[in-house]
Amino acid sequence: MTGENFKRLNRNTLYKEIQNKICDLRNQCGELARAAKDTESHLPEKFWKLTKEIEWNEYLLWGEVNNIL
């Protein structure tokens, strides 16, 4: 395996890991939002922390797609 192929392999792995993490975080946010809606309460602080983490991971994903990382 050449060095370039190895880099591509690692890049694809990182891309998939970031995508999976974003999906997991979105699922957690969805659960928190449903719980808040069911109890008719405000969104918890954890929801807002997770949305910030989602934004950061989307930024990392953008960097990965554009070969910045």
Backbone bond lengths (Angstrom), bond angles and torsions (degrees), N, CA, C in turn:
res aa  C-N    CA-C-N  psi(-1)  N-CA   C-N-CA  omega(-1)  CA-C   N-CA-C  phi
1 M - - - 1.452 - - 1.524 107.73 -
2 T 1.302 115.74 129.37 1.461 119.86 -179.90 1.520 110.02 -77.61
3 G 1.322 115.44 165.72 1.463 120.26 -179.88 1.513 112.65 -61.43
4 E 1.322 116.99 -38.24 1.466 120.77 -179.27 1.526 110.70 -66.40
5 N 1.325 117.22 -41.34 1.464 120.11 177.64 1.518 111.04 -64.40
6 F 1.326 116.67 -37.45 1.455 120.38 177.98 1.524 110.22 -63.99
7 K 1.333 117.40 -41.45 1.460 121.04 177.77 1.524 110.60 -62.17
8 R 1.324 117.08 -42.51 1.465 120.83 178.93 1.524 110.79 -62.68
9 L 1.316 116.24 -41.84 1.456 120.58 179.07 1.521 110.19 -60.71
10 N 1.323 117.67 -47.11 1.460 121.01 178.19 1.513 111.40 -64.53
11 R 1.314 117.73 -37.92 1.453 121.50 -179.84 1.527 110.25 -64.07
12 N 1.328 117.00 -44.60 1.463 120.18 179.14 1.517 111.38 -64.82
13 T 1.312 117.25 -37.11 1.460 121.20 178.18 1.518 109.74 -64.73
14 L 1.327 117.27 -45.82 1.459 121.15 179.40 1.522 110.52 -63.50
15 Y 1.312 117.16 -41.19 1.462 122.64 179.17 1.524 110.33 -58.54
16 K 1.330 116.31 -47.41 1.463 120.38 -179.31 1.516 111.81 -67.73
17 E 1.326 117.61 -37.30 1.460 121.16 178.39 1.529 110.67 -63.33
18 I 1.322 116.53 -43.63 1.463 120.29 179.92 1.522 109.95 -66.16
19 Q 1.329 117.34 -42.20 1.466 120.24 178.50 1.525 111.14 -61.33
20 N 1.325 117.02 -43.09 1.461 120.62 179.17 1.525 111.33 -64.45
21 K 1.316 116.30 -39.13 1.465 119.86 179.49 1.527 110.34 -65.09
22 I 1.331 117.09 -41.66 1.462 121.14 178.44 1.525 109.95 -61.91
23 C 1.320 116.97 -43.59 1.477 120.39 178.83 1.519 111.21 -62.02
24 D 1.328 116.95 -43.62 1.461 120.39 178.94 1.527 111.46 -62.35
25 L 1.325 116.56 -42.84 1.460 120.48 179.87 1.527 111.26 -65.60
26 R 1.324 116.51 -39.66 1.465 119.86 177.64 1.518 111.35 -64.73
27 N 1.333 116.95 -37.94 1.466 120.22 176.42 1.524 111.24 -63.11
28 Q 1.327 116.45 -41.77 1.458 120.35 178.57 1.523 110.55 -63.72
29 C 1.329 116.58 -42.05 1.470 120.31 178.07 1.522 110.67 -63.07
30 G 1.314 116.46 -40.43 1.457 120.55 178.42 1.519 112.07 -61.75
31 E 1.325 116.67 -41.98 1.454 120.65 178.19 1.528 111.36 -63.90
32 L 1.332 115.94 -42.19 1.466 119.73 178.71 1.524 111.23 -65.50
33 A 1.335 116.53 -39.44 1.467 120.33 179.81 1.527 110.49 -66.87
34 R 1.333 117.25 -41.43 1.474 120.19 177.40 1.518 111.45 -63.30
35 A 1.335 116.50 -41.76 1.460 120.33 179.37 1.522 110.64 -63.74
36 A 1.336 116.97 -39.99 1.461 120.66 178.93 1.525 110.50 -67.18
37 K 1.320 116.65 -38.30 1.463 120.43 179.43 1.527 110.68 -67.94
38 D 1.328 116.11 -41.72 1.468 120.14 -179.61 1.528 111.92 -64.54
39 T 1.313 116.88 -37.21 1.468 120.85 -179.26 1.521 112.19 -92.29
40 E 1.337 115.68 -1.73 1.466 122.07 -178.73 1.527 111.94 53.85
41 S 1.329 114.57 45.36 1.459 120.24 177.98 1.530 109.20 -118.43
42 H 1.316 114.59 175.64 1.462 120.09 178.59 1.525 110.04 -75.17
43 L 1.321 115.04 158.33 1.457 119.71 177.37 1.529 108.88 -66.56
44 P 1.319 117.38 136.53 1.465 119.83 -178.79 1.526 111.64 -71.34
45 E 1.319 115.35 163.20 1.460 121.91 179.12 1.532 111.01 -60.64
46 K 1.329 116.16 -33.85 1.464 120.73 179.58 1.526 110.97 -59.47
47 F 1.328 117.56 -35.83 1.457 121.77 178.60 1.524 110.12 -59.33
48 W 1.319 116.61 -45.40 1.466 120.28 -177.56 1.525 111.50 -70.04
49 K 1.326 116.96 -34.36 1.467 119.69 175.93 1.528 110.50 -65.94
50 L 1.321 116.02 -40.27 1.465 119.48 178.63 1.524 111.69 -65.90
51 T 1.344 117.72 -37.54 1.466 119.23 178.61 1.528 111.03 -65.28
52 K 1.333 116.97 -36.25 1.459 119.52 176.32 1.526 110.96 -66.09
53 E 1.325 116.11 -38.44 1.456 119.88 178.12 1.527 110.70 -67.24
54 I 1.329 116.82 -36.61 1.466 120.53 176.29 1.525 109.92 -62.45
55 E 1.324 116.65 -45.69 1.464 120.24 178.96 1.528 111.09 -59.20
56 W 1.329 116.44 -42.12 1.460 119.92 -179.78 1.520 110.49 -64.47
57 N 1.331 117.19 -43.31 1.462 120.19 -179.98 1.519 111.58 -68.23
58 E 1.322 118.36 -32.83 1.460 120.62 174.51 1.521 110.52 -65.68
59 Y 1.328 116.69 -36.84 1.460 120.74 176.00 1.528 110.11 -64.49
60 L 1.342 117.00 -43.08 1.463 120.48 177.20 1.528 111.20 -62.52
61 L 1.315 115.88 -40.24 1.462 120.67 178.55 1.524 110.52 -63.86
62 W 1.313 116.72 -41.51 1.469 120.96 176.59 1.522 109.92 -60.30
63 G 1.327 116.96 -43.62 1.464 120.79 178.26 1.515 111.73 -63.52
64 E 1.324 115.80 -38.38 1.459 119.71 178.77 1.524 111.48 -66.57
65 V 1.316 117.13 -42.44 1.465 121.73 -179.58 1.526 110.42 -64.87
66 N 1.322 117.19 -37.29 1.459 121.57 -177.98 1.525 113.32 -92.29
67 N 1.333 116.47 14.79 1.479 123.08 177.26 1.514 113.16 57.31
68 I 1.310 117.02 35.48 1.461 120.86 177.55 1.516 110.08 -90.12
69 L 1.320 117.28 -30.04 1.474 120.60 179.14 1.503 110.75 -82.12
